[in-house]
Amino acid sequence: MRKLTYDNENIIMSHFRDNNCKVLAIPLNEMVDTTYRAVKDNQFWMEWIDSSSKSSLPPDFFNDKQKLMMEVMRFDDQQTVDGKIHTTKKKEAEIMKDIKGSGLLDSLQNLESITINAVTDLETNDDHNFNRYRGNFNRVVMKHANKVHSYRSNHPGYKLIFFVFDETSGIYFETTKKEDVKLGNNLFARAHCHWLDETMLNTVKKCGADYLIWYKPHNSFETPKGINDDFPKVIIFDIVNMKIETLSYNEKWMISSEI
């Protein structure tokens, strides 16, 4: 289930600030703590200037007091890696068109947002695909990485934050063989720790930002013992100073927890 108003950077940041999430800092130091609070705390958010409109100079936000600037982006595992086809968004657009045509919205003048649950009826691997998850992360982050020189030219001396909103639901697991995954089946698998994924962290390291905040609020998953909500929902990387042992995952054995 996706919120259409996430197309607005301010809505994304509001969602982030309103969500009391588990945070993992890599590494944890004073500058990481200060930078995180500058983005997360409502008190400090008032210092930021919104420059996300097409008529403003990028990136999306800047903070003169803290000497910070931030570019906001989003991705998921459903869009094709070239960014051209998104089955769920297409279905959402069709539903939204029907709602507007019905005149229902005209009677709800105070409505601030709308959430649509678009059912695509796709098979699991066609709906949630690990190759697309990795590929879209790399594509979206590097697309903005190509504009880093422009960001820094517009705000010389400011530290640059990439804020990545990961809309993917659930998580992935790495199996040891091809599994016929069905609802109710039990299997042994290794959980995908996205913040340790070697391929994805290589993208983080070369993106050109000073900090990257990875916000993944929908990564709860179900096990035979119930709902697991232990994974951190926010990762903040101090890119220059991070030293971390990564994990390698085999794409062909990855399956989604969303069945």
ChimeraX attribute file (.defattr): number of C-alpha atoms within 10 A of each C-alpha:
attribute: neighborCount
match mode: 1-to-1
recipient: residues
	/A:1	13
	/A:2	16
	/A:3	15
	/A:4	15
	/A:5	14
	/A:6	17
	/A:7	11
	/A:8	12
	/A:9	20
	/A:10	16
	/A:11	14
	/A:12	20
	/A:13	18
	/A:14	14
	/A:15	13
	/A:16	19
	/A:17	16
	/A:18	11
	/A:19	12
	/A:20	12
	/A:21	15
	/A:22	13
	/A:23	16
	/A:24	17
	/A:25	17
	/A:26	19
	/A:27	17
	/A:28	14
	/A:29	11
	/A:30	9
	/A:31	11
	/A:32	17
	/A:33	13
	/A:34	12
	/A:35	17
	/A:36	17
	/A:37	15
	/A:38	19
	/A:39	23
	/A:40	18
	/A:41	13
	/A:42	13
	/A:43	10
	/A:44	14
	/A:45	16
	/A:46	11
	/A:47	15
	/A:48	18
	/A:49	13
	/A:50	16
	/A:51	17
	/A:52	19
	/A:53	13
	/A:54	8
	/A:55	7
	/A:56	11
	/A:57	14
	/A:58	23
	/A:59	25
	/A:60	20
	/A:61	21
	/A:62	24
	/A:63	21
	/A:64	12
	/A:65	9
	/A:66	15
	/A:67	13
	/A:68	20
	/A:69	26
	/A:70	27
	/A:71	23
	/A:72	21
	/A:73	20
	/A:74	20
	/A:75	22
	/A:76	24
	/A:77	24
	/A:78	24
	/A:79	21
	/A:80	17
	/A:81	20
	/A:82	11
	/A:83	14
	/A:84	7
	/A:85	12
	/A:86	16
	/A:87	17
	/A:88	19
	/A:89	17
	/A:90	13
	/A:91	16
	/A:92	22
	/A:93	15
	/A:94	12
	/A:95	15
	/A:96	16
	/A:97	11
	/A:98	12
	/A:99	12
	/A:100	11
	/A:101	11
	/A:102	10
	/A:103	10
	/A:104	11
	/A:105	13
	/A:106	11
	/A:107	8
	/A:108	9
	/A:109	8
	/A:110	8
	/A:111	9
	/A:112	7
	/A:113	10
	/A:114	11
	/A:115	12
	/A:116	15
	/A:117	12
	/A:118	17
	/A:119	11
	/A:120	14
	/A:121	8
	/A:122	11
	/A:123	9
	/A:124	15
	/A:125	16
	/A:126	14
	/A:127	19
	/A:128	25
	/A:129	21
	/A:130	23
	/A:131	17
	/A:132	22
	/A:133	21
	/A:134	20
	/A:135	21
	/A:136	22
	/A:137	24
	/A:138	20
	/A:139	17
	/A:140	18
	/A:141	24
	/A:142	17
	/A:143	13
	/A:144	18
	/A:145	20
	/A:146	12
	/A:147	14
	/A:148	19
	/A:149	10
	/A:150	14
	/A:151	22
	/A:152	17
	/A:153	11
	/A:154	14
	/A:155	19
	/A:156	10
	/A:157	11
	/A:158	19
	/A:159	18
	/A:160	22
	/A:161	27
	/A:162	25
	/A:163	21
	/A:164	22
	/A:165	23
	/A:166	21
	/A:167	20
	/A:168	20
	/A:169	20
	/A:170	19
	/A:171	22
	/A:172	24
	/A:173	18
	/A:174	18
	/A:175	18
	/A:176	12
	/A:177	10
	/A:178	10
	/A:179	12
	/A:180	7
	/A:181	15
	/A:182	9
	/A:183	8
	/A:184	9
	/A:185	9
	/A:186	10
	/A:187	10
	/A:188	9
	/A:189	15
	/A:190	12
	/A:191	16
	/A:192	18
	/A:193	15
	/A:194	19
	/A:195	20
	/A:196	15
	/A:197	16
	/A:198	16
	/A:199	16
	/A:200	19
	/A:201	19
	/A:202	12
	/A:203	17
	/A:204	23
	/A:205	17
	/A:206	13
	/A:207	22
	/A:208	22
	/A:209	24
	/A:210	18
	/A:211	25
	/A:212	24
	/A:213	22
	/A:214	23
	/A:215	22
	/A:216	24
	/A:217	22
	/A:218	14
	/A:219	20
	/A:220	17
	/A:221	18
	/A:222	12
	/A:223	10
	/A:224	9
	/A:225	6
	/A:226	8
	/A:227	10
	/A:228	13
	/A:229	14
	/A:230	10
	/A:231	18
	/A:232	19
	/A:233	20
	/A:234	22
	/A:235	19
	/A:236	24
	/A:237	27
	/A:238	23
	/A:239	20
	/A:240	12
	/A:241	13
	/A:242	13
	/A:243	11
	/A:244	12
	/A:245	8
	/A:246	16
	/A:247	14
	/A:248	11
	/A:249	19
	/A:250	10
	/A:251	12
	/A:252	13
	/A:253	16
	/A:254	25
	/A:255	24
	/A:256	22
	/A:257	20
	/A:258	16
	/A:259	14
